[in-house]
Amino acid sequence: MITSYAPYRPRDRSTPQAAPRPRTTRTSPPPGGGASTPGNEHEAPIPRRWSWRWVWSRHGVLTLVPLFLAFLIALRLVHWQVLESSKLTVQLNAQHSLDTAVPARRGNIRDTAGELLAGNLAVDFIFAVPDQIRRPEEVAAKLAPVLGVDTDELLPLLSDKTKPYVRLIGGKRVDQTISDQVIALALPGIFLEPTTRRTYPERSLGSHVLGFVDGDGNGNYGIEGAWDKALAGLPGHLRAERDTAGNEIGFSDRDWRPPLDGMDLILTIDRTIQYIAERELERSVIEHKADGGTVIVMNPKTGEILAMANHPTFDPNRYAEAARTPELLTNPAITFAYEPGSTFKVITMAAALNERLVTPDTTMDDNGALSIGGFTIRNWDFKANGRITMTQLLEKSSNIGASWTAFRLGKTLFYRYVTAFGFGAPTRVDLQGEGTGIVKNPKSADWSESDLATNAFGQAIAVTPMQMVTAVSAVANGGLLMRPHVVKALVNSVTGETVEQVRPQIVRQAISRETAATLLQMLFRSAENGETRGTLVPGFQVAGKTGTASIPVNGGYDSNQTIASFIGAVPAADPQFVILVKIDRPKDEPWGSLIAKPAFAIIGQELTRYLKLPRTEAIPPGVATAEARSIANALTTPTATPRLSDASSREPVPAGPAIVRNGMTQAAPDQQLIPTQSTRIPQSTPRVVSTEVITPQAAIRGTTPVADRQSLPPARPSATATNAQIVETATAQAIRTPVRAR
């Protein structure tokens, strides 16, 4: 029976026909594991799961690759959970917890009357969290005008998603005005970080005394450097949880240790006196076209520094600009040494008087020149003063007389007194960066006889201005050498209670009280009757000495440059302050009597008025001589003065100028001039100065333009008169007569 019909189609034999593909069927192996049946001869073998062929098959790859990846993930989890567990835990806690030091408020610095010299200003850092800023272009466009920068400067910082936190405008602090504008914008991802910035409201006033605080909050130079720990206080600590913006979560647990604010410092510096000193120093430097200068005012009874001025100066608010010239930050008053010149004759005379080797009336023959150790020493005016007393030695500022006095002392006693007055060692003033000066050791191989002769009048010996004013203050204080200091008290900045009062500290008794009184009388005669005659401070006696020192260069001295100085105590009978005026390298005149002495006069006049000192009548010459003689007679008694030597240790005393050769003391040859290198400076052509009464401003200014008075900050008014009255009504008269200056 036919079930289907298909039409016949003849086979096309013109093309080869492909052999039919054998069909593969999967049959189970015969029971018992026997060989496959003949019908399975052409079937493909199934790869085994443990064979390499299976590994590289599609089934093997799909199975093993996920297993391998899972294994790697497991290893990574072990690395994170086991090996890096501690580190990751710390990072995780840091992201979600706030653990930070809280800075203490830095203490204020005030002058002796409580006027603010250095304080703190509330400011903010501005920072951004880029992840929270969705439209950086819009935020930058709004924020740039407020911060005073270009949009292109802000945009890269706001768009950098790799940084979780970035400070804007280079990490500079902004004041409250800008902070308020930023807050008003309410920009997402922009935050304020409150902090403080050190501020100096008086700008450059007292900058070398104060120093400055850098961007990291560290004190540098001056008070800020020397008292950094007391001013900085102790930081606090806060540990709490915070949100994604870095802000503390108020309801979370917190560990809070409050900071201990720094101490406030009360200085001995008087703001008004500091202003007067800086003003007159600036005028002198500008008028005489000098390189710079220093003025120090000290209370000789306590060692308190009432003013310390230097020029040029700097603004500690802009310390980064001054740091481009590092030497501008250094305080010349305590760091830089100079040769004091004839002001050092005060020390030489103090030693000789205290050893009773001379009295004010002791005479010597000044022949005008002394040859010793290959050097020819001459007087500043190339003249021989003839027979002079010790008082006239100071009046005429005789170099030969000073050398003669030093040789009477001998090197052992002379340098013992130099050390007793504090030279060659720091004064330990409470400021950062004090120098020691240079004093040759008479036992060293490089010391020679000429050093003793020249050291006697302040050459070939280097001192700091602080050492010099401290030593002369000892003479003004009855021979007691006081430790100078600038800090008067430490005050708790929170309660206002005085924590520590800095007491005056006696270093040593350099000379006896009787010697000091005698020397003050001699210095009074020197100041009134010396190279420039006239009353320095009308109504007050002034004990003082001029100084003009050549500047050492290349083993010799520069004949064209000097350091002019004047140091004096007011009033001479009972000094209340000592003033040192030092002018570096004046260009118009070299002499201390013409450069530094007028500035001293103006400062002295204003200080006596400001401090309301009672006027003292000028001592008549005859009375002064009688008093000096009575004091000199008292010195002849065995118990009159404590001395640094006794008769057994004193070296032989020659009759005149002496030199030491081969351990033997000899009289120096008279008029024996050797044309070799000299420690003198060239004689200046004497000039005639008007004898008419002139105002202090005219005496200082002349025709040279000076800085505008308003360029310095106004001084604090006193209880009875404003500073404007003190400055503008300086009516005390400065008299200058024809001079032959030293």
C-alpha positions in Angstrom: 0.0 0.0 0.0 1.3 3.3 -1.1 1.1 5.9 1.7 2.8 8.9 -0.1 3.7 9.9 -3.6 6.7 11.9 -4.8 7.2 12.8 -8.4 10.3 11.3 -10.0 13.2 13.7 -10.5 16.1 12.3 -12.4 19.5 12.8 -10.6 21.8 15.5 -12.0 24.9 13.6 -12.7 26.9 16.6 -14.0 27.9 17.8 -10.4 29.3 15.6 -7.7 27.0 15.0 -4.8 28.2 15.5 -1.3 28.1 12.4 0.8 25.3 12.4 3.3 26.6 13.5 6.8 26.4 10.6 9.1 24.0 11.1 12.0 25.4 10.8 15.4 23.4 9.2 18.1 24.3 9.0 21.7 23.9 5.5 22.9 24.6 4.3 26.4 27.4 2.0 26.7 26.5 -1.6 27.0 25.9 -3.0 30.4 29.1 -3.9 32.1 31.2 -1.2 30.6 31.8 -3.1 27.3 32.9 -1.5 24.1 30.5 0.5 22.1 28.4 -1.1 19.5 29.3 -1.1 15.8 26.7 1.6 15.2 28.8 4.2 17.3 32.1 3.9 15.5 31.9 7.5 14.0 30.6 9.4 17.2 32.9 12.4 18.7 34.3 11.5 22.1 33.1 13.7 25.1 36.1 15.6 26.7 36.8 14.7 30.4 36.3 17.5 32.9 39.9 17.2 34.3 41.6 17.2 31.0 43.3 20.3 29.3 41.0 19.9 26.4 38.1 20.5 28.7 39.8 23.5 30.4 40.1 25.3 27.1 36.6 24.3 26.0 33.7 26.6 26.3 32.4 24.8 29.3 35.7 24.9 31.0 36.3 28.7 30.5 32.8 29.5 31.6 33.3 27.5 34.8 36.9 28.3 35.7 37.1 32.1 35.0 34.3 33.0 37.5 36.0 30.7 40.0 39.4 32.4 39.5 37.8 35.9 39.8 36.1 34.9 43.0 39.4 33.6 44.3 41.1 37.0 43.6 38.3 38.8 45.3 38.6 36.6 48.3 42.4 37.3 48.5 41.7 41.0 48.3 39.1 40.8 51.0 41.6 38.9 53.2 44.2 41.6 52.5 41.8 44.4 53.5 40.1 42.6 56.4 43.2 41.1 57.9 46.5 42.7 56.7 45.2 46.2 56.3 42.5 46.1 59.0 44.2 48.5 61.4 45.1 51.1 58.8 41.7 51.1 57.2 40.0 51.3 60.5 42.0 54.5 61.3 41.1 55.9 57.9 37.5 55.1 58.3 37.4 56.7 61.8 39.2 59.8 60.3 36.4 60.2 57.8 33.6 59.9 60.2 35.2 61.3 63.4 36.7 64.7 64.3 40.0 64.4 66.1 41.9 67.7 66.0 44.0 70.0 68.1 42.3 73.3 69.0 44.8 76.2 68.9 45.1 78.4 71.9 44.7 82.2 71.6 48.1 83.9 71.5 48.7 86.4 74.2 48.7 90.1 73.6 51.7 92.3 73.9 51.2 95.7 75.5 53.4 98.7 76.5 54.0 99.7 80.0 50.7 101.7 80.1 48.6 98.9 78.6 48.5 100.1 75.0 48.2 97.3 72.5 51.3 96.6 70.5 50.5 93.1 69.2 47.2 91.3 69.2 45.0 88.8 67.4 42.5 89.5 64.6 39.6 87.0 64.0 39.9 85.8 60.4 38.9 82.7 58.3 40.3 80.3 55.9 38.1 79.7 52.9 38.0 76.1 51.6 35.9 74.0 49.2 34.7 70.4 49.0 34.6 69.7 45.3 32.4 66.7 45.6 29.6 68.9 46.9 29.9 71.4 44.1 27.6 70.5 41.1 28.1 73.7 39.0 31.7 74.8 39.5 31.4 77.5 36.8 28.5 79.1 38.6 30.1 78.9 42.0 33.5 80.3 40.7 31.7 83.2 38.9 29.9 84.3 42.2 32.9 83.7 44.5 35.7 85.3 42.4 34.6 89.0 42.8 34.3 88.6 46.6 37.8 87.1 46.9 39.3 89.5 44.5 40.6 86.8 42.1 39.9 85.7 38.6 37.3 83.0 37.8 39.9 81.0 35.9 42.0 80.8 39.1 39.1 79.3 41.1 37.5 77.0 38.5 40.3 74.3 38.4 40.2 74.0 42.2 36.4 73.8 42.4 36.3 71.1 39.6 39.0 68.8 41.0 37.0 65.9 42.3 40.2 64.0 43.3 40.7 66.3 46.3 38.2 66.1 49.2 39.3 69.4 50.6 41.1 72.4 49.1 41.9 75.8 50.5 41.2 78.8 48.2 43.3 81.9 47.4 46.5 80.1 48.3 45.5 79.5 51.9 45.4 83.2 52.8 43.3 84.3 55.7 40.4 86.8 55.0 38.9 89.3 57.5 35.4 89.4 58.8 34.1 91.6 56.0 34.9 89.1 53.3 33.8 86.2 55.5 30.3 87.8 55.8 30.1 88.2 52.1 30.9 84.6 51.5 28.3 83.5 54.1 25.7 85.7 52.3 26.3 83.9 49.0 25.4 80.5 50.6 27.3 78.5 48.0 27.2 74.7 48.2 30.6 73.2 49.0 32.2 76.5 50.2 33.0 76.6 53.9 34.8 78.9 56.4 37.5 77.7 58.8 37.8 80.2 61.7 41.3 81.1 62.9 43.3 84.1 64.0 46.0 86.3 62.5 48.7 88.2 64.4 48.3 91.9 64.0 50.4 94.9 65.0 48.2 98.0 65.1 51.2 100.4 65.4 52.7 99.0 62.2 56.5 99.5 62.3 56.6 101.1 65.8 58.9 98.9 67.9 59.1 96.2 65.3 62.6 95.0 66.2 61.5 94.7 69.8 58.3 92.8 69.0 59.5 90.5 66.2 56.7 88.8 64.2 54.6 85.6 64.0 54.8 83.6 60.8 52.0 81.8 58.9 52.4 78.7 61.0 51.9 80.6 64.2 55.5 80.5 65.3 57.2 83.5 66.9 60.3 84.9 65.3 62.8 87.5 66.6 62.3 89.9 69.4 59.6 89.3 72.1 57.6 87.0 69.8 60.6 84.7 69.4 62.1 84.9 72.9 58.7 84.5 74.7 57.1 82.2 72.1 56.1 79.5 74.6 54.5 81.9 77.1 52.6 83.7 74.4 51.5 80.6 72.4 49.9 78.8 75.4 48.9 75.2 75.1 46.5 73.8 72.4 43.3 72.0 73.3 41.9 68.8 71.8 38.5 67.8 70.4 37.3 64.3 69.5 33.8 63.8 68.1 31.8 62.5 65.1 31.3 64.7 62.0 29.1 64.7 58.9 30.2 64.5 55.3 31.0 68.3 55.2 33.4 67.9 58.1 31.2 69.6 60.7 30.7 68.2 64.1 27.5 66.3 64.8 26.1 68.1 67.8 24.3 65.1 69.5 27.2 62.7 69.2 29.6 61.7 71.9 32.6 64.1 72.2 35.8 64.4 74.1 36.8 68.1 74.7 39.9 69.4 76.3 39.9 73.2 76.2 43.0 75.1 75.1 45.1 77.1 77.6 45.4 80.6 76.1 48.8 82.3 76.1 49.9 84.9 78.6 49.7 88.6 77.9 53.0 90.4 78.2 53.4 93.9 79.6 56.6 95.5 78.4 58.8 98.2 79.9 58.6 99.9 76.5 56.7 103.2 76.7 54.9 103.8 73.4 55.3 107.5 73.5 59.1 107.4 74.3 59.5 104.8 71.6 57.7 107.1 69.1 60.0 110.0 70.1 63.1 107.9 69.7 62.1 106.5 66.3 61.1 109.9 65.0 64.3 111.6 65.9 66.4 108.7 64.8 64.7 108.7 61.4 65.2 112.4 61.0 68.9 112.2 61.9 69.5 109.3 59.5 67.7 111.1 56.6 69.3 114.5 57.3 72.9 113.2 57.5 72.3 110.6 54.7 73.4 107.8 57.0 73.1 104.1 56.4 71.1 103.6 59.6 71.2 104.0 63.4 70.1 103.0 66.8 68.6 104.7 69.9 68.2 103.0 73.2 66.6 104.6 76.3 67.2 102.8 79.6 66.2 103.3 83.2 69.5 102.8 84.9 68.0 102.0 88.3 66.0 99.0 87.1 67.5 98.0 83.8 64.1 98.6 82.1 64.3 99.5 78.4 62.0 102.4 77.8 62.6 102.6 74.1 64.7 100.7 71.5 64.6 102.2 68.0 66.5 101.1 64.9 66.5 102.5 61.3 65.8 101.1 58.8 62.9 99.2 60.2 60.0 97.0 58.9 56.3 96.4 59.3 55.7 93.0 61.1 52.3 92.9 59.6 54.1 92.4 56.2 57.1 90.4 57.5 57.2 88.4 54.2 58.3 91.5 52.3 61.0 92.3 54.9 62.2 88.6 54.8 63.5 89.2 51.3 66.3 91.2 53.1 67.0 89.0 56.1 69.3 91.4 57.8 66.4 93.9 58.0 64.7 91.6 60.5 67.7 91.4 62.8 67.8 93.8 65.8 71.0 95.9 65.4 70.6 97.2 69.0 71.4 93.8 70.5 73.1 91.8 67.6 75.5 93.9 65.6 78.8 94.9 67.2 80.5 98.2 66.4 83.6 100.0 67.7 82.3 102.6 70.2 85.1 105.2 69.9 85.5 107.8 72.6 82.3 106.8 74.5 84.5 103.9 75.8 86.7 106.4 77.6 84.0 106.3 80.2 84.9 102.7 81.0 88.7 103.4 81.0 88.2 106.4 83.4 85.9 104.4 85.6 88.5 101.7 86.1 91.3 104.2 86.9 89.2 106.1 89.3 88.0 103.0 91.1 91.6 101.8 91.4 92.6 105.2 92.9 95.2 105.5 90.2 93.9 108.9 89.3 91.5 111.6 90.6 89.7 114.2 88.6 92.6 116.6 89.1 95.4 114.2 88.2 97.4 115.7 85.4 99.4 114.2 82.5 101.3 115.6 79.5 99.4 115.1 76.2 102.1 115.5 73.5 99.6 114.7 70.7 101.1 111.4 69.5 102.2 108.0 70.9 104.1 105.4 69.0 103.6 101.8 70.1 103.6 98.4 68.6 104.2 99.7 65.1 101.3 102.1 65.3 101.2 105.9 65.7 98.3 107.0 67.9 97.3 110.6 67.6 94.5 112.8 69.0 91.5 113.3 66.8 92.5 116.9 66.0 96.2 116.1 65.5 96.9 118.5 68.4 98.9 118.2 71.6 96.7 119.3 74.5 99.7 119.8 76.8 99.2 119.3 80.6 95.6 118.4 81.2 93.6 116.9 84.1 91.5 113.8 83.9 88.4 115.9 83.7 89.9 117.8 80.8 90.9 114.5 79.2 87.2 113.7 78.9 86.3 117.3 77.8 88.9 117.3 75.1 88.4 113.6 74.3 92.2 113.0 74.3 93.2 109.6 72.8 96.7 110.0 74.2 95.3 110.6 77.7 93.0 107.5 77.5 96.0 105.4 76.4 98.1 106.8 79.2 95.3 106.0 81.7 95.1 102.4 80.4 98.8 101.9 80.7 98.6 103.1 84.3 96.0 100.4 84.9 98.0 97.7 83.0 96.4 95.0 80.9 95.3 92.8 83.7 93.3 95.4 85.5 92.0 97.1 82.4 90.5 94.0 80.9 89.2 92.9 84.3 87.1 96.1 84.4 86.1 95.6 80.7 84.7 92.2 81.8 83.1 93.6 84.9 81.1 96.1 82.9 79.7 93.3 80.8 81.7 93.6 77.5 82.5 90.4 75.7 79.5 88.6 77.1 75.7 88.8 76.4 73.7 91.1 78.7 71.0 88.4 78.8 68.3 90.8 77.7 65.1 89.0 77.2 65.1 89.3 73.4 66.0 86.9 70.7 69.4 87.1 68.8 71.7 88.9 71.2 75.4 89.2 70.2 78.5 89.2 72.5 80.7 91.8 70.9 84.5 91.2 70.4 87.1 91.7 73.2 90.6 90.4 72.7 92.0 88.2 75.4 95.3 89.8 76.6 96.7 86.3 77.0 96.1 85.3 73.4 98.8 85.3 70.8 97.1 87.9 68.6 97.0 90.5 71.4 99.6 93.2 71.3 100.5 96.3 73.3 98.8 98.5 70.7 95.5 96.8 71.6 95.6 98.1 75.1 96.4 101.6 73.9 93.6 101.7 71.3 91.0 99.8 73.4 91.3 102.6 75.9 89.6 105.0 73.5 87.2 102.4 71.9 89.0 101.2 68.8 90.0 97.6 68.1 87.2 96.5 70.5 83.6 95.8 69.4 80.5 96.2 71.5 76.8 96.0 71.0 74.7 99.1 71.6 72.9 97.2 74.4 76.2 96.4 76.1 77.3 100.1 75.9 74.1 101.6 77.3 74.0 98.9 80.1 77.6 99.7 81.1 77.1 103.5 81.2 73.8 102.9 83.1 75.9 101.2 85.8 77.9 104.4 86.2 74.5 106.3 86.4 73.3 103.7 89.0 76.0 104.1 91.6 78.2 101.4 90.1 75.5 98.7 90.1 75.3 96.8 86.8 71.7 95.8 86.1 70.4 93.1 83.8 68.5 94.9 81.0 65.0 93.6 80.3 62.0 94.5 78.1 59.2 92.4 79.7 57.7 93.9 82.9 55.0 91.4 83.8 53.1 88.3 82.6 49.3 88.6 82.9 46.7 85.9 82.7 44.8 86.8 79.5 41.5 85.4 80.8 41.4 86.7 84.4 43.6 89.7 84.0 45.7 88.7 87.1 49.4 89.3 87.1 51.1 85.9 87.1 54.7 87.0 87.3 56.3 90.4 87.9 59.8 90.8 86.5 61.9 92.2 89.2 65.1 94.3 88.6 68.1 92.0 88.8 71.6 93.2 89.9 74.4 91.6 88.0 77.3 92.9 90.0 78.9 96.0 91.5 81.2 97.1 88.7 82.6 100.2 90.5 81.9 101.8 93.9 79.2 104.4 94.5 81.8 107.1 95.2 83.6 106.4 91.9 80.3 106.5 90.0 79.4 109.9 91.6 82.8 111.3 90.7 82.7 110.1 87.2 79.2 111.6 86.7 80.5 115.0 87.7 83.4 114.6 85.2 81.0 113.6 82.5 78.8 116.6 83.3 81.8 118.8 82.6 82.5 116.9 79.5 79.0 117.3 78.1 78.7 121.0 79.0 82.3 122.1 78.2 83.4 119.6 75.6 83.8 119.8 71.9 80.3 121.4 71.5 79.5 123.7 74.3 76.0 124.7 75.4 73.1 123.4 77.4 71.8 120.1 76.0 68.6 119.9 78.1 67.7 123.3 79.5 67.0 123.1 83.2 68.8 119.8 83.6 72.4 118.7 84.1 73.5 116.1 81.5 76.5 113.7 82.0 77.6 112.4 78.7 80.3 111.6 76.2 80.6 111.8 72.4 82.1 109.1 70.3 83.4 109.0 66.7 84.9 105.6 65.6 86.4 104.7 62.3 85.1 101.5 60.7 87.5 98.6 60.3 88.0 97.2 56.8 90.6 94.7 55.5 92.8 94.9 58.5 92.8 98.7 58.6 90.3 101.5 58.9 88.2 103.2 56.3 89.1 106.9 56.5 85.9 108.0 54.9 83.3 106.3 57.1 82.6 106.6 60.8 80.1 105.7 63.4 79.0 108.8 65.3 77.5 108.4 68.8 76.6 110.1 72.0 75.7 108.6 75.3 74.4 110.5 78.4 72.5 110.4 81.6 69.8 112.9 82.7 69.8 114.5 85.2 73.5 114.1 86.1 73.0 114.3 89.9 70.4 111.5 90.0 70.0 109.9 86.5 66.5 108.8 85.6 67.3 107.6 82.1 70.3 107.0 79.9 70.2 107.6 76.2 72.5 106.2 73.5 72.3 107.7 70.0 74.3 105.9 67.4 74.4 106.9 63.7 76.0 104.7 61.1 78.1 106.1 58.3 76.8 109.7 58.1 77.8 111.3 54.8 77.9 115.0 55.6 79.9 115.0 58.9 81.8 112.3 60.7 81.6 113.6 64.2 79.4 112.4 67.1 79.2 115.9 68.5 77.6 117.2 65.3 75.6 114.1 64.3 74.4 112.2 67.4 74.5 114.9 70.1 71.8 117.1 68.7 69.4 114.1 68.4 70.2 113.2 72.0 69.3 116.8 73.0 65.9 116.7 71.4 65.1 113.3 72.8 66.3 114.3 76.3 64.2 117.5 76.2 61.0 115.7 75.3 61.6 112.9 77.8 62.1 115.3 80.7 58.8 117.0 79.8 56.9 113.8 79.2 58.1 112.2 82.4 57.5 115.4 84.3 60.9 115.5 85.9 61.6 118.4 88.2 64.1 120.8 86.8 67.6 120.9 88.4 69.7 124.1 88.5 72.9 124.0 86.6 75.9 123.4 88.9 78.3 126.4 88.9 81.8 125.4 87.7 83.4 126.3 91.0 80.9 124.3 93.0 81.3 121.3 90.7 85.1 121.4 91.1 84.8 121.6 94.9 82.4 118.6 95.0 84.7 116.6 92.7 87.7 117.3 94.9 85.8 116.3 98.1 84.8 113.0 96.5 88.4 112.5 95.3 89.7 113.1 98.8 87.3 110.5 100.1 88.8 108.0 97.7 92.1 108.2 99.5 90.8 106.4 102.6 91.4 102.7 102.7 87.7 101.8 103.0 86.4 104.2 100.4 85.8 101.9 97.4 85.6 98.2 96.7 88.2 97.6 94.0 88.9 94.8 91.5 92.5 94.6 92.6 94.7 95.3 95.6 98.2 96.6 96.0 99.8 93.2 95.6 98.2 92.6 92.2 98.6 96.0 90.7 101.1 96.4 88.0 103.9 99.0 88.2 102.7 102.5 87.5 104.8 104.5 85.1 105.0 108.3 85.3 103.7 108.8 81.8 102.5 107.0 78.7 104.0 103.6 78.8 104.5 100.5 76.7 105.2 96.9 77.7 108.1 95.1 76.0 109.4 91.7 77.0 107.4 91.8 80.2 109.0 95.1 81.3 107.0 98.4 81.7 108.8 101.4 80.1 108.0 105.0 79.6 107.0 105.6 76.0 109.3 107.8 74.0 108.1 111.4 73.6 107.3 112.8 70.1 108.4 109.6 68.5 106.3 109.4 65.4 106.2 106.5 63.0 104.4 107.0 59.7 102.6 103.7 59.8 99.0 102.6 59.9 97.1 104.7 62.4 93.9 104.2 64.3 93.0 107.9 64.0 90.4 109.3 61.6 91.1 112.3 59.4 90.6 115.7 60.8 87.4 117.4 59.7 87.5 121.1 58.7 85.9 122.9 61.7 82.7 124.6 60.8 81.0 127.5 62.5 77.5 126.9 63.6 75.2 129.8 64.3 75.2 130.9 68.0 71.6 132.1 67.9 69.0 130.2 69.7 67.2 127.8 67.4 64.4 125.3 67.9 65.1 121.6 68.2 63.4 121.0 64.8 65.7 123.5 63.0 68.7 122.1 64.8 68.0 118.6 63.5 66.4 119.2 60.1 68.4 122.0 58.6 67.4 122.2 55.0 67.2 118.4 54.4 63.7 117.1 53.8 62.6 114.5 56.2 59.8 112.0 56.3 56.4 113.2 57.0 55.6 113.3 60.7 52.3 111.5 60.0 54.2 108.5 58.5 54.8 107.3 62.1 51.8 106.4 64.2 50.6 109.0 66.8 51.9 108.4 70.3 49.7 107.8 73.3 48.6 111.0 75.0 49.7 111.5 78.6 47.4 112.4 81.4 48.0 116.1 81.1 49.0 116.6 77.4 48.3 115.0 74.1 51.2 113.6 72.1 50.5 116.3 69.5 51.3 118.9 72.1 54.5 117.0 73.1 55.6 116.8 69.5 54.5 120.1 68.1 55.3 122.3 71.0 58.9 121.2 71.5 60.0 124.7 72.6 63.1 123.8 74.6 66.1 125.4 73.0 69.2 123.7 71.5 72.2 126.0 71.5 75.2 125.2 69.3 78.3 127.3 69.3 81.4 127.4 67.1 82.9 123.9 67.5 85.9 121.8 66.7 84.1 118.5 66.7 85.1 115.1 67.9 
